[in-house]
Amino acid sequence: MSHDVSSPLYAAIDLGSNSFHMLIVRHIDGSVQTMAKIKRKVRLAAGLNENNALSQEAMQRGWDCLSLFAERLQDIPKENIRIVGTATLRTATNVSEFLATANQILGHNIHVIPGEEEAATIYKGVAHTSGGIGRRLVVDIGGASTEFIIGEGFESKALTSLKMGCVTWLERHFKDRELNQTNFDHAIDAAKQTLLPIVEQYCQLGWDICVGASGTVQALQEIMLAQGMDEVITLPKLKRLQKQAMLSDHLEELEIEGLTLERALVFPSGLSILIAIFESFGIEEMTLAGGALREGLVYEMVDGLRQNDIRARTIESVQQRYQLDQAYGEQVATLTSHLLEQCGGSDWVEEPHAEMLLRSAAHLHEIGLSIDFKHGGEHSAYLLQHLDLPGYTRAQKHYIGEIARRYREQLTSLPEQHALSANSAKRVLRLLRLAVLLSHRRHRALVPNFTLSANGDNLTLTLSQDWLEHNPLTRAELELEANRQSDIGWPLTIETR
């Protein structure tokens, strides 16, 4: 009798200056699946004295945390474990004392990595989990250091680690715990001075997109979404949040909608550093990366995952896991692109990433059928909005789920979403529904010849009279679809030639 061998587990542990993190994953269907994330706020950097020696209390907090992590490492192959220390352990003069006990607790050696190696590993984590084309500027604000990377594909072009972080800036510029203009100005100015040596080099290299890979950026995105903003971070939004923070007199009183208590203590210092970064580099917008240091450590251990198109790898992995019809998914995706082109392409749907979202939904829209046919759209929406989809932002996952919910039969207006403008979002949904209808016989050769023209929101689909007479079911479905779209204010006319 044969027995299935379970996928091997991998563990990556990051001993950061603010928190210790452990990520456990398994390699399955060409991707990694997160099995556990464990985080403890240790605030190691706060335990450094004026001579950069770690206090006994700070070391004990670290050891207590590692005792918890050690239990989960027992059944993971030794070669599948990576444990690294970062800025505070690089700085601490008594690091050997901390490591001697820590290594014994874990039963594995901790590697304190140089700043440039940390930056390079962060970039690998971003490259393996975040979408986007072109050159990236990656920013990771840690507890005691901030890493900057410019890279393209999987290759980094510039790597820098600077000695500033949300914990050290808290102790240095918000030590009195007051949230006033003076403290913010000092923190921002000090960050700008720290950035000065690298600004010219990085601006000369240039970048196409900017992503943040830190807890500060994640906290900012959660705040913005909670307050009804989209997920793109801009300088005006950062300034608005600074004003919100200063409505509280003291750090312990800080209350901002969407900000967790866990993150509140280091939020103003992290915000100050990010404002300085935006102003120094002239950054227009930033989004949250899909991964960083821990993900980089994992992807270094797992062979065979390097693929330049991260989203294509994600789609293929999901299709394999849920046994989707890949050939049919590609057929519908190709048809959606053809429909979009006939409507005018980027002149009709303005956002450059709209076609990518349309094609992604086309490849995955049937995922809910793996659970149930009757409520397939609902299941598709739930799965796509809750699966880990490297290469897609939270807003993009939400939107793909919403149009997959509506890919057939009942049509309702889309809820508020932040992936596309409202106009583009409805137009993409309309094309997906038409592509599914026109390809229902699930074979390329059986898709009818047609033309689709657009005059604003008015769509006209033209097919041959002869074809429609020989395909009465499709004709009835298209007439019903025209009524559905027109009834909610999206005019669709079916014509014959």
C-alpha positions in Angstrom: 0.0 0.0 0.0 1.4 3.4 -1.0 1.2 6.4 1.4 1.2 10.0 0.5 4.2 11.9 1.7 3.2 15.2 3.1 5.0 18.3 1.8 8.0 19.3 3.8 7.8 22.2 6.2 10.2 25.2 6.1 10.7 27.7 8.9 12.2 31.2 8.8 12.8 33.2 12.0 13.7 36.9 12.1 15.0 38.3 15.4 14.1 41.9 14.7 14.7 45.0 16.8 11.1 45.5 17.7 9.5 42.0 17.3 10.6 38.4 16.8 8.8 36.6 14.0 8.5 33.0 12.9 7.0 31.9 9.6 6.3 28.3 8.8 5.3 27.3 5.3 5.1 24.2 3.1 5.9 23.9 -0.6 2.9 22.8 -2.6 1.8 23.0 -6.3 4.6 25.4 -7.3 4.0 27.9 -4.5 4.4 28.2 -0.7 1.5 27.8 1.7 1.7 29.6 5.0 1.0 27.2 7.9 1.8 29.4 10.8 2.9 33.0 11.7 4.0 33.6 15.2 5.0 37.1 16.4 6.1 38.4 19.8 6.9 42.0 20.6 10.3 41.8 22.3 11.5 45.4 21.8 15.1 44.3 21.8 16.4 47.7 20.6 14.8 49.4 23.6 17.1 47.3 25.8 20.4 48.9 24.4 22.1 51.3 26.8 24.4 54.2 25.9 27.2 51.8 25.4 25.1 49.6 23.1 25.0 46.7 25.6 21.7 44.8 25.8 20.1 44.8 29.3 19.5 41.6 31.1 15.8 42.2 30.9 15.8 42.7 27.1 17.8 39.5 26.7 15.4 37.6 28.9 12.4 38.8 26.9 14.2 37.5 23.8 15.0 34.1 25.4 11.4 33.7 26.6 10.1 34.2 23.1 12.6 31.8 21.6 11.5 29.1 24.1 8.1 29.4 22.4 9.5 29.2 18.9 11.7 26.2 19.8 8.6 23.9 20.3 7.5 24.4 16.6 11.0 23.7 15.2 11.3 20.2 16.6 9.7 18.4 13.7 11.1 20.5 10.8 14.2 19.2 9.0 17.3 21.1 10.1 18.2 22.0 6.5 14.7 23.7 6.2 15.3 26.2 9.0 16.8 29.7 8.7 17.2 31.9 11.7 18.7 35.4 11.4 19.3 38.4 13.7 19.2 41.9 12.4 20.1 45.5 13.4 20.0 45.3 17.2 22.1 42.1 17.3 24.5 43.7 14.8 24.9 46.6 17.2 24.9 44.9 20.7 28.4 44.7 22.2 27.3 41.7 24.3 25.7 39.9 21.5 27.7 36.7 22.1 26.2 36.4 25.6 22.7 36.6 24.1 23.5 34.2 21.2 25.1 31.5 23.4 21.8 31.0 25.4 19.6 31.6 22.3 21.3 29.0 20.2 21.0 26.5 23.1 17.3 27.2 23.5 16.6 26.8 19.8 18.9 23.9 19.1 20.0 25.8 15.9 22.5 28.5 15.3 21.4 32.1 14.8 23.1 34.0 12.0 23.5 37.7 12.6 23.5 39.0 9.0 25.1 42.3 7.8 22.8 45.1 6.7 23.4 44.6 3.0 22.6 40.9 3.2 19.4 41.8 5.1 18.5 44.2 2.3 19.2 41.6 -0.4 17.1 39.0 1.4 14.2 41.5 1.8 14.3 42.2 -1.9 14.1 38.5 -2.7 11.0 38.3 -0.5 9.4 41.3 -2.3 10.4 40.0 -5.8 8.8 36.6 -5.0 5.5 37.9 -3.6 4.8 41.3 -5.2 3.5 42.1 -8.7 4.5 45.0 -10.9 6.7 45.6 -13.9 9.9 47.5 -14.1 12.4 48.8 -11.5 11.3 48.8 -7.9 12.3 50.9 -4.9 11.8 48.9 -1.8 11.7 50.4 1.7 11.6 48.4 4.9 11.4 50.4 8.2 12.5 48.1 11.0 12.9 48.6 14.7 16.6 49.8 14.5 17.4 49.9 10.8 15.8 50.9 7.5 16.7 49.1 4.3 16.5 50.6 0.9 16.8 48.5 -2.3 16.5 49.3 -6.0 16.0 46.2 -8.1 14.5 44.7 -11.2 13.1 41.2 -11.5 15.1 39.1 -9.0 18.3 41.2 -9.2 19.1 44.1 -6.9 20.9 47.2 -8.3 21.5 49.0 -5.0 21.4 47.9 -1.4 21.6 50.1 1.7 20.9 49.6 5.4 20.7 52.8 7.5 20.8 53.0 11.3 17.3 54.4 12.0 14.1 52.6 12.9 10.8 53.0 14.6 12.1 51.8 18.1 15.3 53.9 18.0 13.5 57.0 16.8 10.9 56.5 19.5 13.5 56.5 22.2 15.4 59.4 20.6 12.7 61.8 19.4 9.5 60.8 21.3 11.2 60.0 24.6 8.9 62.4 26.5 5.9 60.6 24.9 4.5 63.9 23.6 2.8 64.0 20.2 3.6 67.6 19.3 4.9 69.4 16.2 8.3 69.9 17.7 8.9 66.2 18.2 7.6 65.3 14.8 9.8 68.0 13.2 12.9 66.7 15.0 12.2 63.1 14.0 11.6 64.0 10.4 14.6 66.2 10.1 16.9 63.6 11.8 15.6 61.0 9.3 16.4 63.3 6.4 19.9 63.8 7.6 20.4 60.1 7.9 19.1 59.7 4.3 21.2 62.4 2.8 24.2 60.2 1.8 22.1 57.9 -0.5 19.4 60.2 -2.0 21.4 61.3 -5.0 22.5 57.7 -5.9 19.0 56.3 -5.6 17.4 59.2 -7.5 19.9 58.8 -10.3 19.1 55.1 -10.6 15.4 55.8 -10.6 12.5 53.4 -10.2 9.1 52.7 -11.8 7.2 51.6 -8.7 7.8 51.9 -4.9 6.8 49.4 -2.3 7.0 49.3 1.4 7.8 46.1 3.2 7.5 47.0 6.9 5.1 46.9 9.8 4.8 50.7 9.6 3.6 50.5 6.0 1.2 47.6 6.8 -0.2 49.6 9.7 -0.7 52.7 7.5 -2.5 50.6 4.9 -4.8 49.2 7.5 -5.6 52.7 8.8 -6.3 54.0 5.4 -8.6 51.2 4.5 -10.4 51.5 7.8 -10.9 55.2 7.1 -12.4 54.6 3.6 -9.2 55.6 1.6 -7.6 53.4 -1.0 -4.5 51.3 -0.3 -2.0 53.6 -2.1 0.1 55.6 0.3 0.8 59.2 -0.6 2.5 62.2 1.1 -0.8 64.1 1.7 -2.2 61.0 3.4 0.8 60.7 5.6 0.5 64.4 6.6 -3.2 63.8 7.3 -2.4 60.9 9.6 0.3 63.1 11.4 -2.4 65.6 12.1 -4.6 62.9 13.5 -1.8 61.7 15.7 -1.2 65.2 17.1 -4.9 65.4 18.2 -3.6 63.3 21.1 -1.3 65.0 23.5 0.6 61.9 24.6 1.6 58.6 23.0 -0.3 56.5 25.6 -3.5 58.4 24.5 -3.0 57.9 20.8 -6.2 56.8 19.0 -6.5 56.6 15.3 -9.2 54.7 13.5 -7.7 51.5 12.2 -4.5 51.6 14.3 -4.0 48.6 16.6 -2.9 49.0 20.2 0.0 46.7 19.4 1.4 49.1 16.8 0.5 52.4 18.5 3.7 52.8 20.5 6.0 52.9 17.5 3.6 54.4 15.0 4.5 58.1 15.3 8.2 57.4 14.9 7.7 55.1 11.9 5.4 57.7 10.4 8.0 60.4 10.8 10.7 58.2 9.1 8.3 57.5 6.2 7.4 61.2 5.7 11.1 62.0 5.5 11.6 59.2 2.9 8.7 60.5 0.8 10.0 64.1 0.9 13.7 63.2 0.4 13.2 60.9 -2.5 10.2 62.7 -4.1 8.1 59.5 -3.9 4.6 60.0 -5.3 3.0 56.8 -4.1 3.8 53.5 -2.3 2.0 50.2 -1.9 2.5 47.4 0.5 4.8 44.5 -0.5 3.6 41.0 -0.4 6.6 39.8 1.6 10.0 40.8 3.0 12.8 39.3 5.1 11.1 36.1 6.3 9.7 35.4 2.8 13.1 36.0 1.3 14.6 33.4 3.7 11.9 30.9 2.7 12.3 31.4 -1.0 16.1 30.9 -0.7 15.5 27.5 0.7 12.8 26.3 -1.7 14.1 25.3 -5.1 12.2 25.9 -8.3 10.2 28.9 -7.4 12.0 31.6 -9.4 9.6 32.9 -12.1 9.7 36.5 -13.4 5.9 36.7 -13.7 4.8 36.2 -10.1 1.1 36.5 -10.9 1.4 33.8 -13.6 3.0 31.5 -11.0 0.2 32.3 -8.5 -2.5 31.6 -11.0 -1.0 28.3 -12.1 -0.5 27.2 -8.5 -4.2 28.0 -7.7 -5.4 26.3 -10.8 -3.5 23.1 -9.9 -4.5 23.2 -6.3 -8.3 23.5 -7.1 -8.1 21.4 -10.3 -9.3 24.2 -12.6 -9.6 23.8 -16.3 -6.4 25.7 -17.3 -7.1 25.6 -21.1 -10.6 27.0 -20.6 -9.3 29.7 -18.3 -6.8 30.8 -20.9 -9.6 30.7 -23.6 -11.8 33.1 -21.5 -8.8 35.3 -20.6 -7.8 35.6 -24.3 -11.4 36.4 -25.2 -11.6 39.2 -22.5 -8.5 40.8 -24.0 -10.0 40.7 -27.5 -13.2 42.2 -26.2 -11.3 45.0 -24.4 -9.3 45.7 -27.5 -12.5 46.1 -29.6 -13.9 48.5 -27.1 -10.8 50.7 -27.4 -8.4 49.2 -24.8 -6.8 51.8 -22.6 -9.0 54.5 -24.0 -12.1 52.7 -22.6 -10.6 51.3 -19.4 -7.9 53.8 -18.3 -5.9 52.0 -15.6 -2.9 50.1 -17.1 -3.4 47.2 -14.7 -7.1 46.7 -15.5 -6.5 44.1 -18.2 -4.3 42.2 -15.8 -7.1 42.0 -13.3 -9.6 41.1 -16.0 -7.4 38.2 -17.3 -6.7 37.0 -13.7 -10.4 36.8 -12.9 -11.0 35.0 -16.2 -8.4 32.4 -15.3 -9.8 31.8 -11.8 -13.5 32.6 -12.0 -14.6 29.0 -11.8 -12.7 28.2 -8.5 -15.9 28.2 -6.5 -17.3 25.3 -8.5 -14.8 23.1 -6.7 -17.1 23.6 -3.7 -20.6 23.8 -5.2 -22.3 24.8 -8.4 -25.4 26.6 -7.1 -23.4 29.1 -5.1 -20.3 28.9 -7.2 -20.0 32.7 -7.5 -20.2 33.2 -3.8 -17.6 30.5 -3.1 -15.3 32.0 -5.8 -15.5 35.4 -4.2 -14.7 34.0 -0.7 -11.7 32.0 -1.9 -10.2 34.7 -4.1 -10.5 37.3 -1.3 -9.0 35.0 1.4 -6.4 33.0 -0.4 -2.7 34.0 -0.2 -2.2 35.3 -3.8 1.4 36.5 -4.2 1.6 39.4 -6.7 -1.8 40.8 -5.9 -2.6 43.6 -3.4 -5.4 43.3 -0.9 -7.6 45.7 -2.9 -6.9 43.7 -6.1 -7.9 40.4 -4.4 -11.1 42.0 -3.1 -12.0 43.3 -6.6 -11.2 40.0 -8.4 -13.4 38.2 -5.9 -16.3 40.6 -6.4 -16.3 40.2 -10.2 -15.9 36.4 -9.9 -19.0 36.6 -7.6 -20.9 38.1 -10.5 -19.5 36.2 -13.5 -22.8 34.5 -14.4 -26.5 34.7 -14.0 -27.7 37.4 -11.4 -26.0 40.8 -11.9 -25.8 43.4 -9.2 -23.8 46.6 -9.0 -20.3 46.4 -7.5 -19.6 47.5 -3.9 -17.0 50.1 -3.1 -13.6 48.9 -4.0 -10.1 50.4 -4.4 -8.4 48.5 -7.2 -9.9 50.5 -10.1 -12.0 53.5 -10.7 -15.8 52.8 -10.4 -16.2 53.3 -14.1 -13.4 50.9 -15.1 -14.5 48.3 -12.5 -18.0 47.9 -13.9 -16.6 47.8 -17.5 -14.2 45.0 -16.6 -17.1 43.0 -15.1 -19.2 43.5 -18.2 -16.5 42.1 -20.4 -15.9 39.1 -18.1 -19.6 38.2 -18.2 -19.7 38.5 -22.0 -16.5 36.4 -22.4 -18.0 33.6 -20.3 -21.2 33.6 -22.3 -19.5 33.6 -25.6 -17.2 30.7 -24.6 -19.7 28.5 -22.9 -19.0 25.6 -25.3 -15.5 25.5 -23.8 -13.6 25.2 -27.1 -11.8 28.0 -29.0 -13.1 26.8 -32.4 -16.7 27.1 -31.3 -16.5 30.8 -30.2 -18.6 32.8 -32.7 -17.3 35.6 -34.9 -18.5 38.9 -33.4 -17.7 42.5 -33.0 -18.1 44.6 -29.9 -18.2 48.4 -30.1 -18.4 50.9 -27.3 -19.7 54.4 -27.2 -19.1 55.4 -23.6 -21.0 52.9 -21.5 -23.2 51.9 -24.5 -22.0 48.5 -25.8 -23.2 46.9 -29.0 -22.4 43.2 -29.7 -22.9 42.1 -33.3 -23.1 38.4 -34.4 -24.3 36.7 -37.6 -28.0 36.0 -37.9 -27.2 32.5 -39.2 -25.0 31.6 -36.1 -27.7 32.8 -33.7 -30.4 30.7 -35.4 -28.2 27.6 -35.1 -27.4 28.4 -31.4 -30.8 29.3 -29.8 -29.7 28.7 -26.2 -26.7 31.2 -26.5 -29.0 33.7 -28.3 -31.5 33.5 -25.4 -28.7 33.9 -22.9 -27.3 36.9 -24.7 -30.7 38.6 -24.9 -31.2 38.0 -21.2 -27.7 39.4 -20.5 -28.5 42.5 -22.5 -31.6 43.0 -20.4 -29.6 42.5 -17.1 -26.9 44.9 -18.0 -29.3 47.5 -19.4 -31.6 47.2 -16.3 -28.8 48.4 -14.0 -27.8 51.3 -16.3 -25.2 49.6 -18.4 -26.7 49.6 -21.9 -26.0 46.5 -24.0 -27.6 45.9 -27.4 -27.4 42.6 -29.4 -27.4 43.2 -33.2 -27.3 40.8 -36.2 -25.6 41.0 -39.5 
